[in-house]
Amino acid sequence: MNKEVLNLWPELKWIQDQDLREKTARTWELALERSVLTADDLERIPFTLLAGPDLKVTFMDHKRAVVHIARDAGEKINAMFHGELKVKMDVLIAGAILADVGKLLEYELDENGQAVQGNYGKYLRHPFSGVSLAEEAGVPAEVCHIIAAHAGEGNMIKRTTEAYIIHHVDFMTFLPFKERLEI
């Protein structure tokens, strides 16, 4: 596991299965190798291109929030539903860490260093490129399913429990920036 990815994702330590942890990290290594974005860029660019350039919440702020909230939700579900709705925590955490990894291929930087949708991103949104990167790294299908199903593209299929959690956590930490009611 490379140091840059470990610095970006200390939450990788939460994945108990060493093989899955390494494949999750490897996916991020591949994305960083192929992206014009650096780890430092991810700590400064806005997490969405839809909320305007003045957004202070960075890509990594949002990603970490999704991972932390999803883990907390998974733990509560496991504790409170008597085993009738079991959340696989390693799958959930890996899926949360990887859900937006494809954005590293979708985004480019303009002449002012601002993140914009690149040509690749106009053809393939991040759920598709994210699954491609994850499969190349050997990530199992149940985690690739989360990447594929976390965004609107997932509305066409049935989601696993873990995919539902990531989908809802991602949108509950995104939609208020895009279309909240302010009174």
Rosetta constraint file for C-alpha pairs under 8 A:
AtomPair CA 1 CA 5 HARMONIC 7.22 0.50
AtomPair CA 1 CA 6 HARMONIC 7.11 0.50
AtomPair CA 1 CA 22 HARMONIC 6.41 0.50
AtomPair CA 1 CA 25 HARMONIC 6.29 0.50
AtomPair CA 1 CA 26 HARMONIC 6.94 0.50
AtomPair CA 2 CA 6 HARMONIC 6.45 0.50
AtomPair CA 2 CA 25 HARMONIC 7.90 0.50
AtomPair CA 2 CA 29 HARMONIC 7.38 0.50
AtomPair CA 3 CA 7 HARMONIC 6.04 0.50
AtomPair CA 4 CA 8 HARMONIC 6.21 0.50
AtomPair CA 4 CA 39 HARMONIC 7.24 0.50
AtomPair CA 5 CA 9 HARMONIC 5.88 0.50
AtomPair CA 5 CA 25 HARMONIC 6.48 0.50
AtomPair CA 5 CA 28 HARMONIC 6.70 0.50
AtomPair CA 5 CA 29 HARMONIC 6.65 0.50
AtomPair CA 6 CA 10 HARMONIC 5.50 0.50
AtomPair CA 6 CA 12 HARMONIC 7.27 0.50
AtomPair CA 6 CA 25 HARMONIC 7.70 0.50
AtomPair CA 8 CA 39 HARMONIC 6.87 0.50
AtomPair CA 9 CA 97 HARMONIC 7.96 0.50
AtomPair CA 11 CA 15 HARMONIC 7.73 0.50
AtomPair CA 11 CA 67 HARMONIC 7.91 0.50
AtomPair CA 12 CA 21 HARMONIC 6.12 0.50
AtomPair CA 12 CA 24 HARMONIC 7.88 0.50
AtomPair CA 12 CA 25 HARMONIC 7.44 0.50
AtomPair CA 12 CA 94 HARMONIC 7.71 0.50
AtomPair CA 12 CA 97 HARMONIC 7.97 0.50
AtomPair CA 13 CA 21 HARMONIC 7.50 0.50
AtomPair CA 14 CA 90 HARMONIC 7.57 0.50
AtomPair CA 14 CA 93 HARMONIC 7.40 0.50
AtomPair CA 15 CA 20 HARMONIC 7.23 0.50
AtomPair CA 15 CA 21 HARMONIC 5.60 0.50
AtomPair CA 15 CA 89 HARMONIC 7.71 0.50
AtomPair CA 15 CA 90 HARMONIC 4.98 0.50
AtomPair CA 15 CA 93 HARMONIC 6.65 0.50
AtomPair CA 15 CA 94 HARMONIC 6.97 0.50
AtomPair CA 16 CA 21 HARMONIC 7.33 0.50
AtomPair CA 16 CA 90 HARMONIC 6.44 0.50
AtomPair CA 17 CA 21 HARMONIC 6.15 0.50
AtomPair CA 17 CA 90 HARMONIC 6.99 0.50
AtomPair CA 18 CA 22 HARMONIC 6.12 0.50
AtomPair CA 19 CA 23 HARMONIC 6.21 0.50
AtomPair CA 20 CA 24 HARMONIC 5.99 0.50
AtomPair CA 20 CA 90 HARMONIC 7.84 0.50
AtomPair CA 20 CA 94 HARMONIC 7.54 0.50
AtomPair CA 20 CA 139 HARMONIC 6.82 0.50
AtomPair CA 21 CA 25 HARMONIC 6.23 0.50
AtomPair CA 21 CA 94 HARMONIC 7.34 0.50
AtomPair CA 22 CA 26 HARMONIC 5.98 0.50
AtomPair CA 23 CA 27 HARMONIC 6.19 0.50
AtomPair CA 23 CA 134 HARMONIC 7.70 0.50
AtomPair CA 23 CA 137 HARMONIC 5.57 0.50
AtomPair CA 23 CA 138 HARMONIC 6.12 0.50
AtomPair CA 23 CA 139 HARMONIC 5.64 0.50
AtomPair CA 24 CA 28 HARMONIC 6.77 0.50
AtomPair CA 24 CA 94 HARMONIC 6.24 0.50
AtomPair CA 24 CA 97 HARMONIC 7.70 0.50
AtomPair CA 24 CA 98 HARMONIC 7.00 0.50
AtomPair CA 24 CA 134 HARMONIC 7.36 0.50
AtomPair CA 24 CA 137 HARMONIC 7.60 0.50
AtomPair CA 24 CA 139 HARMONIC 6.72 0.50
AtomPair CA 25 CA 29 HARMONIC 6.30 0.50
AtomPair CA 26 CA 30 HARMONIC 6.20 0.50
AtomPair CA 26 CA 137 HARMONIC 5.89 0.50
AtomPair CA 27 CA 31 HARMONIC 6.27 0.50
AtomPair CA 27 CA 98 HARMONIC 7.76 0.50
AtomPair CA 27 CA 101 HARMONIC 7.77 0.50
AtomPair CA 27 CA 133 HARMONIC 5.77 0.50
AtomPair CA 27 CA 134 HARMONIC 5.25 0.50
AtomPair CA 27 CA 136 HARMONIC 7.67 0.50
AtomPair CA 27 CA 137 HARMONIC 5.46 0.50
AtomPair CA 28 CA 32 HARMONIC 6.12 0.50
AtomPair CA 28 CA 98 HARMONIC 7.72 0.50
AtomPair CA 28 CA 101 HARMONIC 6.61 0.50
AtomPair CA 29 CA 33 HARMONIC 6.12 0.50
AtomPair CA 30 CA 34 HARMONIC 6.30 0.50
AtomPair CA 30 CA 133 HARMONIC 6.83 0.50
AtomPair CA 30 CA 137 HARMONIC 7.94 0.50
AtomPair CA 31 CA 35 HARMONIC 5.95 0.50
AtomPair CA 31 CA 101 HARMONIC 6.75 0.50
AtomPair CA 31 CA 102 HARMONIC 7.16 0.50
AtomPair CA 31 CA 104 HARMONIC 6.03 0.50
AtomPair CA 31 CA 105 HARMONIC 6.96 0.50
AtomPair CA 31 CA 133 HARMONIC 6.95 0.50
AtomPair CA 32 CA 36 HARMONIC 7.74 0.50
AtomPair CA 32 CA 37 HARMONIC 6.91 0.50
AtomPair CA 32 CA 38 HARMONIC 6.51 0.50
AtomPair CA 32 CA 39 HARMONIC 7.49 0.50
AtomPair CA 32 CA 104 HARMONIC 6.98 0.50
AtomPair CA 34 CA 104 HARMONIC 7.94 0.50
AtomPair CA 34 CA 105 HARMONIC 7.04 0.50
AtomPair CA 35 CA 104 HARMONIC 5.45 0.50
AtomPair CA 35 CA 105 HARMONIC 5.49 0.50
AtomPair CA 35 CA 108 HARMONIC 7.99 0.50
AtomPair CA 36 CA 104 HARMONIC 7.67 0.50
AtomPair CA 36 CA 105 HARMONIC 7.97 0.50
AtomPair CA 36 CA 108 HARMONIC 6.32 0.50
AtomPair CA 36 CA 109 HARMONIC 7.41 0.50
AtomPair CA 37 CA 41 HARMONIC 5.75 0.50
AtomPair CA 37 CA 42 HARMONIC 7.09 0.50
AtomPair CA 37 CA 104 HARMONIC 6.49 0.50
AtomPair CA 37 CA 107 HARMONIC 7.82 0.50
AtomPair CA 37 CA 108 HARMONIC 7.08 0.50
AtomPair CA 37 CA 109 HARMONIC 7.54 0.50
AtomPair CA 38 CA 42 HARMONIC 6.56 0.50
AtomPair CA 39 CA 43 HARMONIC 6.74 0.50
AtomPair CA 40 CA 44 HARMONIC 6.79 0.50
AtomPair CA 41 CA 45 HARMONIC 5.89 0.50
AtomPair CA 42 CA 58 HARMONIC 6.93 0.50
AtomPair CA 42 CA 59 HARMONIC 5.43 0.50
AtomPair CA 42 CA 60 HARMONIC 5.82 0.50
AtomPair CA 43 CA 58 HARMONIC 5.82 0.50
AtomPair CA 43 CA 59 HARMONIC 6.32 0.50
AtomPair CA 43 CA 60 HARMONIC 5.51 0.50
AtomPair CA 43 CA 61 HARMONIC 7.48 0.50
AtomPair CA 44 CA 58 HARMONIC 5.46 0.50
AtomPair CA 44 CA 59 HARMONIC 7.17 0.50
AtomPair CA 45 CA 58 HARMONIC 5.31 0.50
AtomPair CA 45 CA 59 HARMONIC 5.95 0.50
AtomPair CA 45 CA 114 HARMONIC 7.03 0.50
AtomPair CA 45 CA 115 HARMONIC 6.35 0.50
AtomPair CA 46 CA 53 HARMONIC 7.09 0.50
AtomPair CA 46 CA 54 HARMONIC 7.97 0.50
AtomPair CA 46 CA 55 HARMONIC 5.78 0.50
AtomPair CA 46 CA 56 HARMONIC 6.40 0.50
AtomPair CA 46 CA 57 HARMONIC 5.76 0.50
AtomPair CA 46 CA 58 HARMONIC 4.34 0.50
AtomPair CA 46 CA 59 HARMONIC 5.41 0.50
AtomPair CA 46 CA 115 HARMONIC 7.69 0.50
AtomPair CA 47 CA 57 HARMONIC 6.28 0.50
AtomPair CA 47 CA 58 HARMONIC 4.82 0.50
AtomPair CA 47 CA 59 HARMONIC 3.59 0.50
AtomPair CA 47 CA 60 HARMONIC 7.16 0.50
AtomPair CA 47 CA 61 HARMONIC 7.58 0.50
AtomPair CA 47 CA 62 HARMONIC 6.14 0.50
AtomPair CA 48 CA 59 HARMONIC 7.24 0.50
AtomPair CA 49 CA 53 HARMONIC 7.43 0.50
AtomPair CA 49 CA 115 HARMONIC 7.45 0.50
AtomPair CA 49 CA 116 HARMONIC 6.87 0.50
AtomPair CA 49 CA 117 HARMONIC 7.82 0.50
AtomPair CA 50 CA 178 HARMONIC 6.77 0.50
AtomPair CA 51 CA 55 HARMONIC 6.67 0.50
AtomPair CA 51 CA 177 HARMONIC 6.26 0.50
AtomPair CA 51 CA 178 HARMONIC 5.56 0.50
AtomPair CA 53 CA 114 HARMONIC 7.97 0.50
AtomPair CA 57 CA 61 HARMONIC 5.89 0.50
AtomPair CA 57 CA 62 HARMONIC 6.70 0.50
AtomPair CA 58 CA 62 HARMONIC 6.33 0.50
AtomPair CA 59 CA 63 HARMONIC 6.20 0.50
AtomPair CA 60 CA 64 HARMONIC 5.85 0.50
AtomPair CA 61 CA 65 HARMONIC 6.15 0.50
AtomPair CA 62 CA 66 HARMONIC 6.23 0.50
AtomPair CA 62 CA 173 HARMONIC 7.31 0.50
AtomPair CA 63 CA 67 HARMONIC 6.35 0.50
AtomPair CA 63 CA 96 HARMONIC 7.75 0.50
AtomPair CA 63 CA 97 HARMONIC 7.06 0.50
AtomPair CA 63 CA 100 HARMONIC 7.71 0.50
AtomPair CA 64 CA 68 HARMONIC 6.08 0.50
AtomPair CA 64 CA 97 HARMONIC 7.86 0.50
AtomPair CA 65 CA 69 HARMONIC 5.92 0.50
AtomPair CA 65 CA 173 HARMONIC 7.84 0.50
AtomPair CA 66 CA 70 HARMONIC 5.83 0.50
AtomPair CA 66 CA 96 HARMONIC 6.48 0.50
AtomPair CA 66 CA 166 HARMONIC 7.29 0.50
AtomPair CA 66 CA 169 HARMONIC 5.92 0.50
AtomPair CA 66 CA 170 HARMONIC 5.90 0.50
AtomPair CA 66 CA 173 HARMONIC 7.36 0.50
AtomPair CA 67 CA 71 HARMONIC 6.10 0.50
AtomPair CA 67 CA 93 HARMONIC 6.31 0.50
AtomPair CA 67 CA 96 HARMONIC 5.12 0.50
AtomPair CA 67 CA 97 HARMONIC 6.19 0.50
AtomPair CA 68 CA 72 HARMONIC 6.26 0.50
AtomPair CA 69 CA 73 HARMONIC 6.09 0.50
AtomPair CA 69 CA 169 HARMONIC 6.88 0.50
AtomPair CA 70 CA 74 HARMONIC 6.02 0.50
AtomPair CA 70 CA 92 HARMONIC 7.31 0.50
AtomPair CA 70 CA 93 HARMONIC 7.37 0.50
AtomPair CA 70 CA 96 HARMONIC 7.18 0.50
AtomPair CA 70 CA 165 HARMONIC 6.32 0.50
AtomPair CA 70 CA 166 HARMONIC 6.24 0.50
AtomPair CA 70 CA 169 HARMONIC 6.35 0.50
AtomPair CA 71 CA 75 HARMONIC 6.15 0.50
AtomPair CA 71 CA 89 HARMONIC 7.18 0.50
AtomPair CA 71 CA 92 HARMONIC 7.18 0.50
AtomPair CA 71 CA 93 HARMONIC 6.42 0.50
AtomPair CA 72 CA 76 HARMONIC 6.24 0.50
AtomPair CA 73 CA 77 HARMONIC 6.13 0.50
AtomPair CA 73 CA 165 HARMONIC 7.50 0.50
AtomPair CA 74 CA 78 HARMONIC 6.16 0.50
AtomPair CA 74 CA 87 HARMONIC 5.80 0.50
AtomPair CA 74 CA 89 HARMONIC 6.68 0.50
AtomPair CA 74 CA 92 HARMONIC 7.57 0.50
AtomPair CA 74 CA 162 HARMONIC 7.92 0.50
AtomPair CA 74 CA 165 HARMONIC 7.63 0.50
AtomPair CA 75 CA 79 HARMONIC 6.12 0.50
AtomPair CA 75 CA 87 HARMONIC 7.79 0.50
AtomPair CA 75 CA 89 HARMONIC 7.73 0.50
AtomPair CA 76 CA 80 HARMONIC 5.92 0.50
AtomPair CA 77 CA 81 HARMONIC 5.76 0.50
AtomPair CA 77 CA 85 HARMONIC 7.03 0.50
AtomPair CA 77 CA 86 HARMONIC 7.28 0.50
AtomPair CA 77 CA 87 HARMONIC 7.11 0.50
AtomPair CA 78 CA 82 HARMONIC 7.16 0.50
AtomPair CA 78 CA 83 HARMONIC 6.35 0.50
AtomPair CA 78 CA 85 HARMONIC 7.01 0.50
AtomPair CA 78 CA 86 HARMONIC 5.68 0.50
AtomPair CA 78 CA 87 HARMONIC 6.15 0.50
AtomPair CA 79 CA 83 HARMONIC 7.88 0.50
AtomPair CA 81 CA 85 HARMONIC 6.08 0.50
AtomPair CA 81 CA 86 HARMONIC 7.91 0.50
AtomPair CA 85 CA 161 HARMONIC 7.69 0.50
AtomPair CA 86 CA 161 HARMONIC 7.93 0.50
AtomPair CA 87 CA 92 HARMONIC 7.32 0.50
AtomPair CA 87 CA 161 HARMONIC 6.62 0.50
AtomPair CA 87 CA 162 HARMONIC 6.27 0.50
AtomPair CA 88 CA 92 HARMONIC 6.13 0.50
AtomPair CA 88 CA 162 HARMONIC 7.16 0.50
AtomPair CA 89 CA 93 HARMONIC 6.03 0.50
AtomPair CA 90 CA 94 HARMONIC 6.02 0.50
AtomPair CA 91 CA 95 HARMONIC 5.93 0.50
AtomPair CA 91 CA 142 HARMONIC 7.14 0.50
AtomPair CA 91 CA 143 HARMONIC 5.78 0.50
AtomPair CA 91 CA 162 HARMONIC 7.19 0.50
AtomPair CA 92 CA 96 HARMONIC 6.10 0.50
AtomPair CA 92 CA 143 HARMONIC 7.60 0.50
AtomPair CA 92 CA 162 HARMONIC 5.24 0.50
AtomPair CA 92 CA 163 HARMONIC 7.55 0.50
AtomPair CA 92 CA 166 HARMONIC 7.50 0.50
AtomPair CA 93 CA 97 HARMONIC 6.17 0.50
AtomPair CA 94 CA 98 HARMONIC 6.11 0.50
AtomPair CA 94 CA 143 HARMONIC 6.74 0.50
AtomPair CA 95 CA 99 HARMONIC 5.67 0.50
AtomPair CA 95 CA 143 HARMONIC 5.22 0.50
AtomPair CA 95 CA 144 HARMONIC 7.30 0.50
AtomPair CA 95 CA 146 HARMONIC 5.50 0.50
AtomPair CA 95 CA 147 HARMONIC 6.23 0.50
AtomPair CA 95 CA 162 HARMONIC 7.94 0.50
AtomPair CA 95 CA 163 HARMONIC 7.75 0.50
AtomPair CA 95 CA 166 HARMONIC 7.46 0.50
AtomPair CA 96 CA 146 HARMONIC 7.87 0.50
AtomPair CA 96 CA 166 HARMONIC 6.10 0.50
AtomPair CA 97 CA 101 HARMONIC 7.72 0.50
AtomPair CA 98 CA 130 HARMONIC 7.25 0.50
AtomPair CA 98 CA 134 HARMONIC 7.91 0.50
AtomPair CA 98 CA 147 HARMONIC 6.47 0.50
AtomPair CA 99 CA 127 HARMONIC 7.19 0.50
AtomPair CA 99 CA 130 HARMONIC 7.11 0.50
AtomPair CA 99 CA 146 HARMONIC 6.79 0.50
AtomPair CA 99 CA 147 HARMONIC 4.47 0.50
AtomPair CA 99 CA 148 HARMONIC 7.85 0.50
AtomPair CA 99 CA 150 HARMONIC 6.71 0.50
AtomPair CA 99 CA 166 HARMONIC 7.99 0.50
AtomPair CA 100 CA 104 HARMONIC 7.96 0.50
AtomPair CA 100 CA 126 HARMONIC 6.36 0.50
AtomPair CA 100 CA 127 HARMONIC 7.13 0.50
AtomPair CA 100 CA 130 HARMONIC 6.79 0.50
AtomPair CA 100 CA 147 HARMONIC 7.31 0.50
AtomPair CA 101 CA 126 HARMONIC 7.14 0.50
AtomPair CA 101 CA 130 HARMONIC 5.39 0.50
AtomPair CA 102 CA 106 HARMONIC 6.42 0.50
AtomPair CA 102 CA 125 HARMONIC 7.51 0.50
AtomPair CA 102 CA 126 HARMONIC 4.11 0.50
AtomPair CA 102 CA 127 HARMONIC 6.28 0.50
AtomPair CA 102 CA 128 HARMONIC 7.22 0.50
AtomPair CA 102 CA 129 HARMONIC 4.82 0.50
AtomPair CA 102 CA 130 HARMONIC 3.84 0.50
AtomPair CA 102 CA 131 HARMONIC 7.60 0.50
AtomPair CA 102 CA 133 HARMONIC 7.42 0.50
AtomPair CA 103 CA 107 HARMONIC 5.83 0.50
AtomPair CA 103 CA 121 HARMONIC 7.95 0.50
AtomPair CA 103 CA 125 HARMONIC 7.60 0.50
AtomPair CA 103 CA 126 HARMONIC 4.96 0.50
AtomPair CA 103 CA 129 HARMONIC 7.85 0.50
AtomPair CA 103 CA 130 HARMONIC 7.52 0.50
AtomPair CA 105 CA 120 HARMONIC 6.95 0.50
AtomPair CA 105 CA 121 HARMONIC 6.90 0.50
AtomPair CA 105 CA 126 HARMONIC 7.41 0.50
AtomPair CA 105 CA 129 HARMONIC 7.09 0.50
AtomPair CA 106 CA 117 HARMONIC 5.95 0.50
AtomPair CA 106 CA 118 HARMONIC 5.76 0.50
AtomPair CA 106 CA 119 HARMONIC 7.70 0.50
AtomPair CA 106 CA 120 HARMONIC 5.81 0.50
AtomPair CA 106 CA 121 HARMONIC 3.88 0.50
AtomPair CA 106 CA 122 HARMONIC 7.58 0.50
AtomPair CA 106 CA 124 HARMONIC 7.33 0.50
AtomPair CA 106 CA 125 HARMONIC 6.48 0.50
AtomPair CA 106 CA 126 HARMONIC 6.13 0.50
AtomPair CA 106 CA 129 HARMONIC 7.95 0.50
AtomPair CA 107 CA 115 HARMONIC 6.14 0.50
AtomPair CA 107 CA 116 HARMONIC 5.54 0.50
AtomPair CA 107 CA 117 HARMONIC 4.67 0.50
AtomPair CA 107 CA 118 HARMONIC 5.12 0.50
AtomPair CA 107 CA 121 HARMONIC 6.54 0.50
AtomPair CA 108 CA 115 HARMONIC 5.61 0.50
AtomPair CA 108 CA 116 HARMONIC 5.39 0.50
AtomPair CA 108 CA 117 HARMONIC 6.02 0.50
AtomPair CA 108 CA 118 HARMONIC 5.02 0.50
AtomPair CA 109 CA 113 HARMONIC 5.05 0.50
AtomPair CA 109 CA 114 HARMONIC 5.15 0.50
AtomPair CA 109 CA 115 HARMONIC 4.57 0.50
AtomPair CA 109 CA 116 HARMONIC 5.86 0.50
AtomPair CA 110 CA 114 HARMONIC 5.37 0.50
AtomPair CA 110 CA 115 HARMONIC 6.43 0.50
AtomPair CA 110 CA 116 HARMONIC 6.51 0.50
AtomPair CA 117 CA 121 HARMONIC 5.72 0.50
AtomPair CA 117 CA 122 HARMONIC 6.86 0.50
AtomPair CA 118 CA 122 HARMONIC 6.48 0.50
AtomPair CA 119 CA 123 HARMONIC 6.95 0.50
AtomPair CA 120 CA 124 HARMONIC 6.13 0.50
AtomPair CA 121 CA 125 HARMONIC 5.40 0.50
AtomPair CA 121 CA 126 HARMONIC 7.29 0.50
AtomPair CA 124 CA 128 HARMONIC 6.22 0.50
AtomPair CA 124 CA 129 HARMONIC 6.58 0.50
AtomPair CA 125 CA 129 HARMONIC 6.64 0.50
AtomPair CA 126 CA 130 HARMONIC 5.51 0.50
AtomPair CA 127 CA 131 HARMONIC 6.18 0.50
AtomPair CA 127 CA 147 HARMONIC 5.56 0.50
AtomPair CA 127 CA 148 HARMONIC 4.77 0.50
AtomPair CA 127 CA 149 HARMONIC 7.42 0.50
AtomPair CA 127 CA 150 HARMONIC 7.58 0.50
AtomPair CA 127 CA 151 HARMONIC 7.11 0.50
AtomPair CA 127 CA 153 HARMONIC 7.73 0.50
AtomPair CA 128 CA 132 HARMONIC 6.34 0.50
AtomPair CA 128 CA 148 HARMONIC 6.42 0.50
AtomPair CA 129 CA 133 HARMONIC 6.25 0.50
AtomPair CA 130 CA 134 HARMONIC 6.10 0.50
AtomPair CA 130 CA 147 HARMONIC 6.47 0.50
AtomPair CA 130 CA 148 HARMONIC 7.64 0.50
AtomPair CA 131 CA 135 HARMONIC 5.94 0.50
AtomPair CA 131 CA 144 HARMONIC 5.45 0.50
AtomPair CA 131 CA 145 HARMONIC 7.95 0.50
AtomPair CA 131 CA 147 HARMONIC 6.13 0.50
AtomPair CA 131 CA 148 HARMONIC 6.33 0.50
AtomPair CA 132 CA 136 HARMONIC 6.25 0.50
AtomPair CA 133 CA 137 HARMONIC 6.39 0.50
AtomPair CA 134 CA 138 HARMONIC 6.34 0.50
AtomPair CA 134 CA 139 HARMONIC 5.24 0.50
AtomPair CA 134 CA 144 HARMONIC 6.62 0.50
AtomPair CA 135 CA 139 HARMONIC 5.39 0.50
AtomPair CA 135 CA 140 HARMONIC 7.32 0.50
AtomPair CA 135 CA 141 HARMONIC 7.93 0.50
AtomPair CA 135 CA 144 HARMONIC 7.21 0.50
AtomPair CA 139 CA 143 HARMONIC 6.66 0.50
AtomPair CA 139 CA 144 HARMONIC 6.74 0.50
AtomPair CA 140 CA 144 HARMONIC 6.38 0.50
AtomPair CA 141 CA 145 HARMONIC 5.91 0.50
AtomPair CA 142 CA 146 HARMONIC 6.86 0.50
AtomPair CA 143 CA 147 HARMONIC 6.72 0.50
AtomPair CA 144 CA 148 HARMONIC 6.18 0.50
AtomPair CA 145 CA 149 HARMONIC 5.88 0.50
AtomPair CA 145 CA 159 HARMONIC 7.90 0.50
AtomPair CA 145 CA 163 HARMONIC 7.17 0.50
AtomPair CA 146 CA 150 HARMONIC 5.64 0.50
AtomPair CA 146 CA 159 HARMONIC 7.87 0.50
AtomPair CA 146 CA 160 HARMONIC 7.85 0.50
AtomPair CA 146 CA 162 HARMONIC 7.07 0.50
AtomPair CA 146 CA 163 HARMONIC 4.62 0.50
AtomPair CA 146 CA 166 HARMONIC 7.24 0.50
AtomPair CA 147 CA 163 HARMONIC 7.98 0.50
AtomPair CA 148 CA 153 HARMONIC 7.06 0.50
AtomPair CA 148 CA 154 HARMONIC 6.33 0.50
AtomPair CA 149 CA 153 HARMONIC 6.10 0.50
AtomPair CA 149 CA 154 HARMONIC 3.60 0.50
AtomPair CA 149 CA 155 HARMONIC 7.16 0.50
AtomPair CA 149 CA 157 HARMONIC 7.61 0.50
AtomPair CA 149 CA 159 HARMONIC 6.75 0.50
AtomPair CA 149 CA 163 HARMONIC 6.42 0.50
AtomPair CA 149 CA 167 HARMONIC 7.23 0.50
AtomPair CA 150 CA 154 HARMONIC 5.98 0.50
AtomPair CA 150 CA 163 HARMONIC 6.20 0.50
AtomPair CA 150 CA 164 HARMONIC 7.44 0.50
AtomPair CA 150 CA 166 HARMONIC 6.07 0.50
AtomPair CA 150 CA 167 HARMONIC 4.29 0.50
AtomPair CA 150 CA 170 HARMONIC 7.49 0.50
AtomPair CA 151 CA 155 HARMONIC 7.72 0.50
AtomPair CA 151 CA 167 HARMONIC 6.33 0.50
AtomPair CA 154 CA 158 HARMONIC 7.67 0.50
AtomPair CA 154 CA 159 HARMONIC 7.33 0.50
AtomPair CA 159 CA 163 HARMONIC 5.51 0.50
AtomPair CA 159 CA 164 HARMONIC 5.92 0.50
AtomPair CA 160 CA 164 HARMONIC 6.22 0.50
AtomPair CA 161 CA 165 HARMONIC 6.36 0.50
AtomPair CA 162 CA 166 HARMONIC 6.38 0.50
AtomPair CA 163 CA 167 HARMONIC 5.96 0.50
AtomPair CA 164 CA 168 HARMONIC 6.11 0.50
AtomPair CA 165 CA 169 HARMONIC 6.02 0.50
AtomPair CA 166 CA 170 HARMONIC 5.83 0.50
AtomPair CA 167 CA 171 HARMONIC 6.25 0.50
AtomPair CA 168 CA 172 HARMONIC 5.90 0.50
AtomPair CA 169 CA 173 HARMONIC 6.20 0.50
AtomPair CA 170 CA 174 HARMONIC 6.22 0.50
AtomPair CA 171 CA 175 HARMONIC 5.56 0.50
AtomPair CA 172 CA 176 HARMONIC 6.94 0.50
AtomPair CA 173 CA 177 HARMONIC 7.74 0.50
AtomPair CA 174 CA 178 HARMONIC 6.75 0.50
AtomPair CA 175 CA 179 HARMONIC 5.82 0.50
AtomPair CA 175 CA 180 HARMONIC 6.93 0.50
AtomPair CA 176 CA 180 HARMONIC 4.51 0.50
